[in-house]
Amino acid sequence: MNSKPGGSKFGIHPVVFGFSAGLTVLFLVLTLANLGAADAMFSAVKDGIARRFGWFFILSVQGFLLLCVVLAASRFGRIRIGGPDARPEFSSLSWFAMLFAAGMGIGLMFWSVAEPVLHLQNPPGATPMTPEGAQRALDLTFLHWGLHVWGIYALVGLALAYFAYNRGLPMTIRSAFHPLLGDRIHGPIGHAIDVLAVLAALFGLATSLGLGVAQINAGLNYAFGIAFSTGAQLGLIALITLVSAASVGSGLERGIKLLSNVNLLAALLLLVFVLLAGPTLFLLENLVESTGHYLQNLLVLGSWTETYSLESDWQGSWTVFYWSWWIAWSPFVGMFIARISRGRTVREFIFGVLAMPSLLTFVWMATLGGAAIYESLFVDPGIVYAANDNVATALFELLSRYPLQELSVLLAIFLVMIFFVTSCDSGSLVMGIITCGGTTDIRLPQRVFWALLAGAVAAVLVLGGGLTALQTASISTGLPFAVALVFMAVCLVKALREDVPERSR
C-alpha cells in the first residue's frame, strides 16, 4: 500500500495533477476574461453560500473540536504516530514554531488589530464602543482564531498522519477515506477527493497571500509613501512569489524550519515591543480576563448561529468566512502538520496542536488587539476609522502611536513577508505531495510550479474583486471540503476502534 497510485515517469499523478492544474488555469482564464462581472459574481456566491450553509459550517467545526478532545482523552491517546518505536523528528520548539507559522501566518498579522476594533464598532449583542462591546469583540476574535481553528487542523493532520505512518498508506487526502472506500481510494473517487483537496488548499493559500500583499503594501505606504493600489499589490505578489519559488529548493529541514524559527522570533519581538510600548498593565490584565471569558463561553460562542437576527449578514462575513477559510486551508496545514509529527502520541499531537498555537494566538490578539481597543476606547477612535477605510492599514495605525515607529513598521513588514514565503513554501510542498500520489520526495520543478500558480491565483483574485473575491474563493472551496471532513472524521474513528483493541491487550 505504500506505492503511490497512478504515478508517472515524471513523478506526478497524471489525473490529480492534470485536473487540479487544468481547473485552476481555467478559473484564471475565465476570471481574467470577465473582470467586469467578476466582482458581482464573487459577492453573490459568497452571500449565497454563507446564508444557506452557515449553520453547517458552525455545527461541523464545533463537532471537530469536541471529537479531538474526546480522542485525546480516550484510550486512543496512547497510540504513537509511526508505531511504538517512532520518535519525533523535530524538537518541540521547532515543532510549535512550524505549527504556528503554517497554521496562522499572514492572516494573524492582517486581522490582529483590524478585527477587534471592527467588532468593537459593531459587536453583535453588545453596545458599540463600550467595555461590554470590547469584551464581546475579543470573545469573537478569540473564537475565530482559537481552539476551533486548531480543532480543524488537528483532525486533518491526525487522520493523514495515522493512515500514512500507522497503516502504510500514501500521505495524501484520499488515504484518510480508506475505511469507507477500501481500495476504491485508488480509483476515480480517490482522484476526485485529492483534486478537491488541492483546489481547497490552493485557494485557501491564495486568500492568505492576497491579504498579505495588501498589508505589505499598506506598510510600504506608511514607511516609504508607496501608493496603496492594485498595481502595487500585483507587483508585490510577483516579487514575493518569485522569492518563495526560489526558496523551495532548500528543503524542509533547512528552509521551512529555519524560516519558521525566524518567524517566531520576529513575532515575539513585535509582541514584546507592543506590550512594553503600550499600556502594559492593561494588556496583561486583558490577556487574563479575555482568555478566561472566552474559555467559559467556548461552547456557546461556537454554537451561535445568529438565528434571531434575520436581517443581519454579520456572521456570513465573519464566522462563516473564517470557518470556510480554515477548512479550505486544512489540507495544506493538516498535511504539513502530519509530515512533521511522526513519533508523537495521539494525545501529545492533539493537545500540542490545540493548546500551544491557540495560547500564542490568544497572547498575540490580546496584546495587539487589546492595545488597539485601549487606544479606541480611552484615547481616540482613529484606529477604528483606519480599519473602516482599509483594514490592511490598521496595524500600522497602531504602531504609529508608539516610539520607534519606523523600526516597528519595518519589522511588521518583514514579518508578513516571511509569513508569505513560509506559507508559499509549505503550500507548494503539500500540493506537490498530493499531486504526486503521496510521496514526500517532491521534485523541485513541481514545487516551483505550485508556488507560482498560487501567486497567480492570488493576483487574479486581487484583480477580480479584492477582499470579496478572496473570501469567496475560501467559502466556495471550503463548503465541499467541509462535507469531506465529516466523512474523514468517521473514517478516523472507525480505524482507531479497529486498531486499538489489539494493541491495548
CORMO-V385983 format. One record per residue. N is the residue number from 0. RES is the residue in three letters. SS is DSSP state (alpha for helix, beta for strand, coil for the rest). PHI is phi in whole degrees, -180 to 180 (* if undefined). D_FIRST is the distance of its C-alpha to the first C-alpha in Angstrom with 1 decimal. Layout:
BEGIN
n = (N;N)
res = (RES;RES)
ss = (SS;SS)
phi = (PHI;PHI)
d_first = (D_FIRST;D_FIRST)
END
This chain:
BEGIN
n = (0;1;2;3;4;5;6;7;8;9;10;11;12;13;14;15;16;17;18;19;20;21;22;23;24;25;26;27;28;29;30;31;32;33;34;35;36;37;38;39;40;41;42;43;44;45;46;47;48;49;50;51;52;53;54;55;56;57;58;59;60;61;62;63;64;65;66;67;68;69;70;71;72;73;74;75;76;77;78;79;80;81;82;83;84;85;86;87;88;89;90;91;92;93;94;95;96;97;98;99;100;101;102;103;104;105;106;107;108;109;110;111;112;113;114;115;116;117;118;119;120;121;122;123;124;125;126;127;128;129;130;131;132;133;134;135;136;137;138;139;140;141;142;143;144;145;146;147;148;149;150;151;152;153;154;155;156;157;158;159;160;161;162;163;164;165;166;167;168;169;170;171;172;173;174;175;176;177;178;179;180;181;182;183;184;185;186;187;188;189;190;191;192;193;194;195;196;197;198;199;200;201;202;203;204;205;206;207;208;209;210;211;212;213;214;215;216;217;218;219;220;221;222;223;224;225;226;227;228;229;230;231;232;233;234;235;236;237;238;239;240;241;242;243;244;245;246;247;248;249;250;251;252;253;254;255;256;257;258;259;260;261;262;263;264;265;266;267;268;269;270;271;272;273;274;275;276;277;278;279;280;281;282;283;284;285;286;287;288;289;290;291;292;293;294;295;296;297;298;299;300;301;302;303;304;305;306;307;308;309;310;311;312;313;314;315;316;317;318;319;320;321;322;323;324;325;326;327;328;329;330;331;332;333;334;335;336;337;338;339;340;341;342;343;344;345;346;347;348;349;350;351;352;353;354;355;356;357;358;359;360;361;362;363;364;365;366;367;368;369;370;371;372;373;374;375;376;377;378;379;380;381;382;383;384;385;386;387;388;389;390;391;392;393;394;395;396;397;398;399;400;401;402;403;404;405;406;407;408;409;410;411;412;413;414;415;416;417;418;419;420;421;422;423;424;425;426;427;428;429;430;431;432;433;434;435;436;437;438;439;440;441;442;443;444;445;446;447;448;449;450;451;452;453;454;455;456;457;458;459;460;461;462;463;464;465;466;467;468;469;470;471;472;473;474;475;476;477;478;479;480;481;482;483;484;485;486;487;488;489;490;491;492;493;494;495;496;497;498;499;500;501;502;503;504)
res = (MET;ASN;SER;LYS;PRO;GLY;GLY;SER;LYS;PHE;GLY;ILE;HIS;PRO;VAL;VAL;PHE;GLY;PHE;SER;ALA;GLY;LEU;THR;VAL;LEU;PHE;LEU;VAL;LEU;THR;LEU;ALA;ASN;LEU;GLY;ALA;ALA;ASP;ALA;MET;PHE;SER;ALA;VAL;LYS;ASP;GLY;ILE;ALA;ARG;ARG;PHE;GLY;TRP;PHE;PHE;ILE;LEU;SER;VAL;GLN;GLY;PHE;LEU;LEU;LEU;CYS;VAL;VAL;LEU;ALA;ALA;SER;ARG;PHE;GLY;ARG;ILE;ARG;ILE;GLY;GLY;PRO;ASP;ALA;ARG;PRO;GLU;PHE;SER;SER;LEU;SER;TRP;PHE;ALA;MET;LEU;PHE;ALA;ALA;GLY;MET;GLY;ILE;GLY;LEU;MET;PHE;TRP;SER;VAL;ALA;GLU;PRO;VAL;LEU;HIS;LEU;GLN;ASN;PRO;PRO;GLY;ALA;THR;PRO;MET;THR;PRO;GLU;GLY;ALA;GLN;ARG;ALA;LEU;ASP;LEU;THR;PHE;LEU;HIS;TRP;GLY;LEU;HIS;VAL;TRP;GLY;ILE;TYR;ALA;LEU;VAL;GLY;LEU;ALA;LEU;ALA;TYR;PHE;ALA;TYR;ASN;ARG;GLY;LEU;PRO;MET;THR;ILE;ARG;SER;ALA;PHE;HIS;PRO;LEU;LEU;GLY;ASP;ARG;ILE;HIS;GLY;PRO;ILE;GLY;HIS;ALA;ILE;ASP;VAL;LEU;ALA;VAL;LEU;ALA;ALA;LEU;PHE;GLY;LEU;ALA;THR;SER;LEU;GLY;LEU;GLY;VAL;ALA;GLN;ILE;ASN;ALA;GLY;LEU;ASN;TYR;ALA;PHE;GLY;ILE;ALA;PHE;SER;THR;GLY;ALA;GLN;LEU;GLY;LEU;ILE;ALA;LEU;ILE;THR;LEU;VAL;SER;ALA;ALA;SER;VAL;GLY;SER;GLY;LEU;GLU;ARG;GLY;ILE;LYS;LEU;LEU;SER;ASN;VAL;ASN;LEU;LEU;ALA;ALA;LEU;LEU;LEU;LEU;VAL;PHE;VAL;LEU;LEU;ALA;GLY;PRO;THR;LEU;PHE;LEU;LEU;GLU;ASN;LEU;VAL;GLU;SER;THR;GLY;HIS;TYR;LEU;GLN;ASN;LEU;LEU;VAL;LEU;GLY;SER;TRP;THR;GLU;THR;TYR;SER;LEU;GLU;SER;ASP;TRP;GLN;GLY;SER;TRP;THR;VAL;PHE;TYR;TRP;SER;TRP;TRP;ILE;ALA;TRP;SER;PRO;PHE;VAL;GLY;MET;PHE;ILE;ALA;ARG;ILE;SER;ARG;GLY;ARG;THR;VAL;ARG;GLU;PHE;ILE;PHE;GLY;VAL;LEU;ALA;MET;PRO;SER;LEU;LEU;THR;PHE;VAL;TRP;MET;ALA;THR;LEU;GLY;GLY;ALA;ALA;ILE;TYR;GLU;SER;LEU;PHE;VAL;ASP;PRO;GLY;ILE;VAL;TYR;ALA;ALA;ASN;ASP;ASN;VAL;ALA;THR;ALA;LEU;PHE;GLU;LEU;LEU;SER;ARG;TYR;PRO;LEU;GLN;GLU;LEU;SER;VAL;LEU;LEU;ALA;ILE;PHE;LEU;VAL;MET;ILE;PHE;PHE;VAL;THR;SER;CYS;ASP;SER;GLY;SER;LEU;VAL;MET;GLY;ILE;ILE;THR;CYS;GLY;GLY;THR;THR;ASP;ILE;ARG;LEU;PRO;GLN;ARG;VAL;PHE;TRP;ALA;LEU;LEU;ALA;GLY;ALA;VAL;ALA;ALA;VAL;LEU;VAL;LEU;GLY;GLY;GLY;LEU;THR;ALA;LEU;GLN;THR;ALA;SER;ILE;SER;THR;GLY;LEU;PRO;PHE;ALA;VAL;ALA;LEU;VAL;PHE;MET;ALA;VAL;CYS;LEU;VAL;LYS;ALA;LEU;ARG;GLU;ASP;VAL;PRO;GLU;ARG;SER;ARG)
ss = (coil;coil;coil;coil;coil;coil;beta;coil;coil;coil;coil;coil;beta;alpha;alpha;alpha;alpha;alpha;alpha;alpha;alpha;alpha;alpha;alpha;alpha;alpha;alpha;alpha;alpha;alpha;alpha;alpha;alpha;coil;alpha;alpha;alpha;alpha;alpha;alpha;alpha;alpha;alpha;alpha;alpha;alpha;alpha;alpha;alpha;alpha;alpha;alpha;alpha;alpha;alpha;alpha;alpha;alpha;alpha;alpha;alpha;alpha;alpha;alpha;alpha;alpha;alpha;alpha;alpha;alpha;alpha;alpha;alpha;coil;alpha;alpha;alpha;alpha;coil;beta;coil;coil;coil;coil;coil;coil;coil;coil;coil;coil;coil;alpha;alpha;alpha;alpha;alpha;alpha;alpha;alpha;alpha;alpha;alpha;alpha;coil;coil;alpha;alpha;alpha;alpha;alpha;alpha;alpha;alpha;alpha;alpha;alpha;alpha;alpha;alpha;alpha;alpha;coil;coil;coil;coil;coil;coil;coil;coil;coil;alpha;alpha;alpha;alpha;alpha;alpha;alpha;alpha;alpha;alpha;alpha;alpha;alpha;alpha;alpha;coil;alpha;alpha;alpha;alpha;alpha;alpha;alpha;alpha;alpha;alpha;alpha;alpha;alpha;alpha;alpha;alpha;alpha;alpha;alpha;alpha;coil;coil;coil;coil;coil;coil;alpha;alpha;alpha;alpha;alpha;alpha;alpha;alpha;alpha;alpha;alpha;alpha;alpha;alpha;coil;alpha;alpha;alpha;alpha;alpha;alpha;alpha;alpha;alpha;alpha;alpha;alpha;alpha;alpha;alpha;alpha;alpha;alpha;alpha;alpha;alpha;alpha;alpha;alpha;alpha;alpha;alpha;alpha;alpha;alpha;alpha;alpha;alpha;alpha;alpha;alpha;alpha;coil;coil;coil;coil;coil;alpha;alpha;alpha;alpha;alpha;alpha;alpha;alpha;alpha;alpha;alpha;alpha;alpha;alpha;alpha;alpha;alpha;alpha;alpha;alpha;alpha;alpha;alpha;alpha;alpha;alpha;alpha;alpha;alpha;alpha;alpha;alpha;alpha;alpha;alpha;alpha;alpha;alpha;alpha;alpha;alpha;alpha;alpha;alpha;alpha;alpha;alpha;alpha;coil;coil;alpha;alpha;alpha;alpha;alpha;alpha;alpha;alpha;alpha;alpha;alpha;alpha;alpha;alpha;alpha;alpha;alpha;coil;alpha;alpha;alpha;alpha;alpha;alpha;coil;coil;coil;coil;coil;coil;coil;coil;coil;coil;alpha;alpha;alpha;alpha;coil;alpha;alpha;alpha;alpha;alpha;alpha;alpha;alpha;alpha;alpha;alpha;alpha;alpha;alpha;alpha;alpha;alpha;alpha;alpha;alpha;alpha;coil;coil;coil;coil;coil;beta;alpha;alpha;alpha;alpha;alpha;alpha;alpha;alpha;alpha;alpha;alpha;alpha;alpha;alpha;alpha;alpha;alpha;alpha;alpha;alpha;alpha;alpha;alpha;alpha;alpha;alpha;alpha;alpha;alpha;alpha;alpha;alpha;alpha;coil;coil;coil;alpha;alpha;alpha;alpha;alpha;alpha;alpha;alpha;coil;alpha;alpha;alpha;alpha;alpha;alpha;alpha;alpha;alpha;coil;coil;coil;coil;coil;alpha;alpha;alpha;alpha;alpha;alpha;alpha;alpha;alpha;alpha;alpha;alpha;alpha;alpha;alpha;alpha;alpha;alpha;alpha;alpha;alpha;alpha;alpha;alpha;alpha;alpha;alpha;alpha;alpha;alpha;alpha;coil;coil;coil;coil;coil;coil;coil;coil;alpha;alpha;alpha;alpha;alpha;alpha;alpha;alpha;alpha;alpha;alpha;alpha;alpha;alpha;alpha;alpha;alpha;alpha;alpha;alpha;alpha;alpha;coil;alpha;alpha;alpha;alpha;alpha;alpha;alpha;alpha;alpha;alpha;alpha;alpha;alpha;alpha;alpha;alpha;alpha;alpha;alpha;alpha;alpha;alpha;alpha;alpha;alpha;alpha;alpha;alpha;alpha;alpha;alpha;alpha;alpha;alpha;alpha;alpha;alpha;alpha;coil)
phi = (*;-76;-67;-85;-73;66;-72;-130;-66;-89;84;-105;-88;-61;-71;-64;-63;-63;-69;-63;-67;-64;-65;-67;-63;-61;-60;-61;-65;-65;-67;-64;-78;-134;-60;-64;-97;-63;-60;-65;-65;-60;-64;-66;-64;-60;-66;-65;-66;-63;-71;-90;-123;-57;-59;-69;-59;-66;-63;-65;-65;-60;-65;-62;-64;-62;-62;-60;-63;-63;-63;-64;-83;-88;-64;-68;-62;-80;-65;-100;-68;101;105;-59;-96;-71;-131;-59;-82;-120;-64;-61;-64;-65;-62;-63;-63;-69;-59;-65;-66;-75;-80;-117;58;-58;-58;-65;-70;-65;-102;-61;-101;-64;-65;-58;-76;-68;-67;-59;-74;-143;-88;-59;82;-144;-85;-61;57;-132;-56;-63;-65;-65;-64;-64;-61;-75;-55;-70;-65;-63;-59;-73;-123;-104;-62;-63;-61;-74;-65;-62;-64;-64;-61;-66;-62;-66;-61;-66;-65;-66;-72;-79;-92;-105;-116;70;-91;-59;-81;-147;-60;-59;-63;-69;-103;-59;-59;-95;-100;63;-72;-68;-64;-89;-108;-57;-64;-64;-60;-62;-61;-69;-62;-60;-64;-63;-64;-62;-64;-65;-76;-64;-65;-62;-60;-65;-67;-64;-64;-63;-69;-62;-75;-61;-60;-63;-67;-66;-65;-66;-82;-129;78;-69;-59;-85;-154;-62;-61;-63;-68;-65;-64;-66;-59;-62;-65;-75;-65;-64;-62;-63;-62;-69;-80;-69;-75;-83;84;-66;-66;-83;-85;-65;-61;-63;-64;-65;-67;-62;-57;-62;-66;-65;-64;-64;-63;-65;-61;-64;-60;-65;-61;-82;-78;-90;-76;-56;-62;-59;-68;-66;-64;-64;-61;-64;-67;-69;-65;-64;-65;-61;-66;-64;-111;-58;-69;-65;-61;-72;-105;-70;-120;58;-58;-95;-109;-64;-95;-92;-117;-58;-68;-64;-81;-117;-61;-65;-60;-63;-61;-69;-64;-65;-67;-63;-76;-67;-61;-67;-68;-61;-68;-64;-63;-60;-63;-103;-116;-59;99;-96;-72;-59;-64;-62;-61;-67;-67;-65;-68;-76;-82;-67;-63;-63;-61;-61;-65;-62;-61;-63;-69;-67;-82;-71;-66;-65;-63;-67;-66;-58;-60;-70;-83;-114;-117;-161;-87;-60;-68;-62;-63;-63;-66;-66;-73;-163;-59;-68;-92;-60;-59;-74;-64;-66;-64;-67;-89;-114;-62;57;-56;-62;-68;-68;-65;-64;-63;-64;-62;-59;-64;-63;-64;-68;-59;-59;-64;-62;-64;-65;-61;-66;-64;-66;-63;-67;-65;-66;-61;-65;-80;-108;79;109;-71;-95;-95;-94;-70;-57;-59;-69;-67;-62;-58;-71;-63;-67;-67;-61;-63;-65;-63;-60;-64;-68;-66;-63;-67;-86;160;63;-61;-62;-65;-64;-65;-64;-59;-69;-65;-66;-84;-71;-62;-63;-75;-62;-62;-61;-67;-61;-69;-62;-62;-61;-64;-63;-62;-60;-66;-63;-68;-72;-91;-68;-56;-66;-80;-98;-78)
d_first = (0.0;3.8;5.4;7.9;8.9;12.4;13.5;17.0;19.1;20.3;17.1;17.3;15.7;18.8;18.9;18.3;20.5;23.1;23.6;23.6;26.0;28.0;28.7;29.7;32.1;33.5;34.2;35.9;38.0;39.1;40.1;42.0;43.7;44.9;45.6;48.7;47.0;43.8;45.4;46.6;43.4;41.3;43.8;43.8;40.0;39.9;42.7;41.5;38.0;39.5;42.2;40.2;36.9;38.1;38.0;34.4;33.4;35.6;34.4;30.7;31.2;33.4;30.8;27.9;30.2;31.3;27.8;26.9;30.1;29.5;26.0;27.4;30.3;28.5;26.8;23.5;25.1;24.7;20.9;20.1;17.4;15.2;16.6;20.2;20.8;19.6;22.6;23.4;23.4;26.4;29.7;30.5;33.1;30.8;28.1;30.8;32.2;28.9;28.4;31.9;31.9;28.8;29.5;33.2;34.4;36.9;37.4;38.8;41.4;42.2;42.9;44.0;47.7;47.7;46.0;48.2;51.4;50.5;49.8;53.0;54.8;53.2;51.8;50.9;53.0;55.1;58.1;57.4;58.5;59.2;57.7;56.2;54.7;53.4;51.6;50.1;49.0;47.1;45.6;44.1;43.0;41.3;39.6;38.2;37.0;36.3;34.1;33.0;31.6;29.6;28.5;26.7;25.0;24.2;22.5;20.2;19.6;18.9;16.4;14.4;14.8;13.9;10.6;9.7;11.5;11.7;8.5;6.1;5.4;7.2;10.9;12.3;14.5;12.7;10.0;13.1;13.9;11.1;13.7;16.1;14.3;11.3;9.5;12.6;11.2;10.2;13.9;17.3;17.2;14.2;16.1;19.2;17.9;16.9;20.3;22.1;20.7;21.7;25.1;25.7;24.9;27.0;30.0;29.8;29.9;32.7;34.7;34.7;35.6;38.4;39.8;39.6;41.7;44.2;44.8;44.9;47.5;49.4;49.5;50.7;53.3;54.6;54.5;55.6;56.8;54.1;54.3;51.7;50.6;47.8;48.5;48.2;44.9;43.5;44.7;43.1;39.7;39.9;41.0;38.6;35.6;36.5;36.7;33.3;31.8;33.6;32.1;28.4;28.5;29.3;25.8;24.8;26.7;29.9;30.0;28.8;29.5;33.0;33.8;32.6;34.9;37.8;37.2;37.5;40.7;42.2;41.6;43.2;46.1;46.7;46.4;48.9;51.2;51.4;51.7;54.7;56.3;56.1;57.5;55.8;57.0;56.3;52.7;52.1;53.6;51.7;48.3;49.1;50.6;48.1;45.0;46.6;47.7;44.2;42.6;45.3;44.7;40.9;40.2;43.3;42.4;38.8;40.0;42.9;42.8;46.3;47.1;50.9;51.2;51.2;52.5;50.3;47.3;46.8;43.5;42.0;43.0;41.8;39.4;37.6;37.3;35.9;33.4;32.1;32.1;30.1;27.6;27.3;27.0;24.3;21.2;22.6;23.9;21.1;18.5;21.0;21.7;18.1;17.9;21.1;20.8;18.4;20.5;22.6;23.0;22.5;26.3;26.9;24.5;26.2;29.7;29.3;28.0;30.6;33.6;34.0;33.5;35.5;38.3;38.5;38.6;41.4;43.4;43.0;44.0;46.8;48.2;48.1;48.3;50.9;52.9;53.0;54.1;56.8;58.1;58.1;59.8;62.2;62.9;62.5;59.9;59.3;55.6;55.3;57.2;54.9;51.7;53.3;54.3;51.0;48.3;47.1;50.5;50.6;49.1;51.6;54.5;53.8;53.6;56.8;58.6;57.9;59.2;57.4;56.3;55.5;53.2;51.4;50.8;49.5;47.2;45.8;45.3;43.5;41.3;40.3;39.6;37.3;35.5;35.3;33.8;31.4;30.1;29.8;28.1;25.5;25.2;24.6;21.8;20.0;20.7;19.5;16.1;15.7;17.1;15.0;11.7;11.0;12.0;15.0;16.8;18.9;21.8;25.2;26.4;23.6;24.6;28.2;27.8;26.4;29.1;31.8;30.6;30.7;34.2;35.2;34.1;36.1;39.1;39.1;38.9;41.8;43.7;43.0;44.2;43.6;42.6;42.5;40.1;37.8;37.9;37.3;34.2;32.7;33.9;32.7;29.1;29.1;30.1;27.1;24.7;26.7;25.9;22.2;22.6;24.2;21.2;19.0;21.4;21.2;17.4;17.6;20.5;18.9;15.8;18.4;20.6;18.1;17.1;20.5;22.8;21.0;21.0;24.6;26.3)
END
